[in-house]
Amino acid sequence: MNNEILGTPGGATTHAPGIPEADRKISGSFSSTGSNIAWNRVKFNKTSRRFQQALRKLPAPGQGCHSGLLRVVNIGIAERIHPLDIFVAIRGAIKLGTRLVADDEIADAIEKGVQTFGMYVRKTVKKRLRKTTGASNKPELLKEIGAKIYAAILTASPICTEEDIIAMSPISIPSDPIEQAVLLLRNLFLPNEFVFTGDQCTQRVDPVNFTIQNLPAQLNEHPLMIPNPFTGKQARTKSGKLSFRCDAAIANFRIAIAEFDDKPLNEQLRFWKFIIENQGLPVAALIYSGGKSLHGWIAVNCRDQADWNENVKDCLFREILEPLGVDPATKNPSRLSRLPGHFRADKGQYQRLLYLNPNAVRGNGGGGS
């Protein structure tokens, strides 16, 4: 946090110091360093008049200050004032009273306020998502609702790094590239299922065990994979050509891919953090593409292509994911994704597995050896 001067009641000012003890608690969750957070990092002015009024009305310690802290915090968060700025403002606004107010007491109130706001946003998101069904024939309304939900999610999830996502994974993510690929294949596919790994020109599909055995030699040449298993037999594409890896050759319609094509990577991390924390969608895996996007593998567990068309294409994508800004081109079951562990020489980055939850697909014909 920069040491800008923040206005406080009565015309006094206070600098933002190191906040030694409470800073560790607040900064660990809400620091804006290196990220594009949607908090207002400005001097308090007319846009935060309610917050200023709440500060002035904060009771003195011993006269209701403790309960008043959360009210001030909630107003500050609602106006998107950064939690660290809220801390500094409250610290400077506390009057003399019959007891001392510790930094941790203020920090606890801020932490609780952010958590409560996150729960509110979660309920609001679910409520709005339920309402979108009636708006399915009104794309502009859906787009408007989706934009508001996306903004609310980012507000409730102000910061996230790759390490935060990895720490949330039910399955520990190894650092070794080959181990990441093996972990994904063993947990989301059965040993005898046919899986595709390769490049744009590759047509063959192989049993999972065979693919795992050959990964060390092939990982450099295999940047892509498809999250759904195949029959191992050729089928007709929409253009009439025979293919081992087309939609018609899918054996199990288990996973849909969600990818943002035009959102900053930092926002994508914050979005998926909120979705995973609040169980907004059953995320089976999250993969960093090595470029500008994250690939979310969402467990859908459809019975067949007709079930996929109804529940994934027409409902999940058209009414929920596309209004949120997800690329509509990813809604077919044989959509290409990124194979973790492959090094993209053009980007100078590894494709990385960040999150893995096989329980999202198990029990519905899902994988796991």
N, C-alpha and C positions, 0 to 999 in steps of 0.2 A: 504494500500500500504506500502511495506517495504521501509525504507529510504536508498535504494541503491544509489550509486553515478552514475550519468548519464553523459556521455560525451557531451560537448557542443562545438560550434565552437571556434576556436582559442586556443584549448587546455585547456580552462577553464572548471571547473566542478561546479556542483550545487547539493545540496542535495534536496531530496523530502520532503519538510516540510509538515506541516499540511494543507497547502493551505486553510486557514480558510474560506474565503467567497466562492470562486469558487468550493471548494471541495464538498460542499453540493450539488451543481448542478451536477457536474460530477459524484461523487460517487453514487448519487441516482440512476443513470442509468447504470453506467459502472464499478462499483467497483468489484474487483475480489475476495473479501473475501468469503471464503467458497465455491467457485465454480471452475469448470475446464474450464477456458475460453481459446479460441484459439487465444489469443494475444501473441505476442513475449515479454515476461518480461525479457529482457536481456539488457546488456549494448549495446549501439549502436556500430555496427561493420561493416564489409564489407556488411552484408546482408541488412543494412539500409543506404547505401551510398547515395542513392537518397534523403533520408530524411535529411541527414546531409548537402548535397548540397543545398537543399531547405531552410534549416535554415540559412545557410550562406548568401543566396541571399535575405532573408527577408528584405524589405525596412525599413528604420527608420520611427518611428512615425512622421506623417505629410508629408511623402513622398510616401504614398501608403501602409503603414503597414497594415491597416485594410483589404484591399482587398487581400493582400498577405498572411494574416493569414489562410484563407480558403484553399489556394493552398497548404500550408505546411501541414495543417490538412489532406487534401485529400490524399496526398502522404503517410503520416504516417499511416492512416487507411488502405490504399491499401496494405501496408506492414505489417499489423496486429500488429502495435505497440499500446500498450494499451493507451486508451485516457488519463489516468492520467499521463503516461510517456510523452505523447505528450505535455500536459500542462506544465510540469516541463521543458521540453526541450525548448519550445517556450518562456517561462518566462525568462529563462536564456540567450536566444539568442537575445532578443529585444535590439536594439542599442539605444543610446541616440538620442532624436529627439526634435521636437517642442511641443510635448504633451506627457502626460502620458497614458500608456495603462493599463486599469484596468483589474483585474483578470476576471471579468465577461465578458469582451469583448473577451478574449481568450476562456473562457468556452462556450460562445454563438457560436463561430466559430466551436468548437469541436462538440457541440450538433447538429448544422446544418450539419456538415460533416458526422456524423454518420447517420442522417436521410436520407441524400442524397444517401449515400452508400446503405442504406436499400432499397430505391426506385430502385436503379440500380440493386441490387440483385433480387428484386421482378420481374422486367422486364426480367432479364436474365433467371430466373426460368421459367416464363411463356413461353418465347421463346423456351427454351430447351424442356419443356414439350410438346409443339406443335410439335417439331421435332421428339419426341419419337415414334409417330405413324408409321413413315416410318422405324423405327428400331425394330418394334414389333417382327420380326422373328430373331432378333440378340440379344439373351439374354445377351451376354457379353458386347455388346455396351450399352444396356439398363442399365446394372449394373454399367458401368463406368460413364454414364451420371448421374445416380441416386446418385452415391457417390459424384460427383462434386456438384450437387445441394444441397445435404445434408450438405456438408462442407460450401457452400456459405450461407445457411440458418443460420448455427451456427455462422458464422462470422458476419452476420447482426443482430443477436440476442444474444449479448454477455453474458447476465445475465438474470435470471428469477427465481422467487420463486413461491411457491404455492399462496402466497398472491397477487403477480402480476397478476396471472391468475384469481383469484377470483375477483379482482378489475375490470377486463375487462368484467365480465359476465353481459349481459343485464338484467338478473334477479338476484336480490340480493340473495346470498347464506347464509342460516342460519347456525349457528354453531351446533344446535341440530341435532343429528344423525337421529332421526325419521322424523324430519321436512325436512331434505334433501331428504330422500326417497319419502316422500309424494309430495314434490315439483316436483321431476322428473316425477313421475307417473301422476300427474295432468296436467303437461304442455306438455308432449310428447305422451299421450294416451287419447283417449276418454273414458268417464265413463263406457260405455257398452262394450268396447273392452276386449278381453281375453288376459291376460298377464301371463307370467311365472315368478315366483320367487320360489326359493327353493335351493336344493343341487343337486349333480350329479345324485342322485337316484330318485328325485322327477319327477313325470310325469304329475301331474294335472296342469291345467291352470284355472284361475279364472277371473271373471270380475274385472276391475280396482277398482271400488268402494268397492267391497268385500275385495280385497287385501289391500286397504288403511285402511279400518276399522280394519283389523286384524294385521296390521303391528306391533303395540306395543307388541303383544304377540309372533309374529313369527319372528321378525327381527333377533334375535340371532340364529335361526335355518335356516335362508334363506340368505346365502352368495351370491347367484347367481341370475341373471335375464337375460332375453333376450330382446333386444331393439325393436323387431318387434312384433306386436299383432298377435294372432292366431285365427283360426275359431271357436275353442271350440269343434271341432270334430276330431276324430282320422283319421290319414292318414298313408300310408305306408312309412317306412324308406327305404333307399337304400338296406338294407338287407332283406326287406320284412316284418319287424315287424310293428305292429300298435303302433302309438305314438301320443300324443296330442301336442308334441313340436318339431316335425321334420320339415325339410324344406317344405315338401309337405303340412303341416298344417298351413303355414303362411297365414294370411289374408291380410296383407299389407306390401309390400316390401319397407319399409320406410328408414331404417338406416343400414349402414355397419359399422363394428367395425375395427378400425386400432390400432394395438398394436405393439410396439417395444419390442422384447423379449431379446435383447442383448445390448441395449444402456443404458448408465448410466442415472439415473433418472434426473440428472441436465440437460443433453443434451435433454432429452424428453421434459422437461419444456420449454427449449429455442426453440425447434422445434415448439411446439404447440403455443407458444406465437407469433412467426413469422407468422404461418399459420392463426391464428385468426386475428392478426393485419392487415395483408395484404389480407385477404379474399381469401387465396389460395385454401381453401376447405370450404364447408358449414358445419362448426362444430356445431352440435346441443347440444352436451354435452361432458364434459371431466371429467373422474372419476379416482381418484387415487385408485389403487387396494389394497392398504394396504401392498403391497410388493415391487416389483421392477419395476412396470410399470404403465403407464397411459393408459386408454382406451379412445380413441377418437371415439365418435359417429358421423359419417358423414352422413348427409342427402343425400340420393340418389333418393328417391321417384320413384321407378320403378313401372311399371304397373303390371308386373307378373314375374314368374320365368325366362321366356325367355328373358325379358328385363333386368333382373338382370344378367343373364349369359353373355349377350352381353356387357352391360355398366359397370357392377361392376367387375365381374370375369375377363373378357377379356381385358377391357380397364383400369378402375380405378386401379385394383390391378396389373395386369401383366405389364402394361406400365408405371404406376406412382408410386404406393405405394410400391410394392415389390422392384423395383430398389432403392428406398429410404431406404430400410431396414426393412419395415413393415413385420410382421409375415404373411406368405402366408396362414397359417391355419385358419385365421380369416375371410375368404371371403365368407362363407356361411351365408344365412339370419337368421338361427336359432342358430347362434354362441352365446355361453354363455359369459356374461359380469359380472361385479361386481355390486351388489346392494349397493348403498350408505347407510351409517349408520350402516352397520354390523361391529361388532368388531371381528377382526381376532386374536384369542388367540395365534395362533402359531407365529404370527408376532408382537403381542403387539400393533397393529395399527388398527384404524378405516378405513374402506373404505369410501372415501370422495368425495362428489360432488364438483368440482372446478369451473365449468363453465356450464351455461345453456342458450341456445338460441333457444326457440321454434319457432321463425320466420323462422328458417332454414327448417322446415318441414311443417309449416302451409301453407294452400293454395294448397296443393298437397295431400289431403286426410290425412293430418297430425293430430296430437293430439292437446290437449289443451281443458280444460273444460271451 
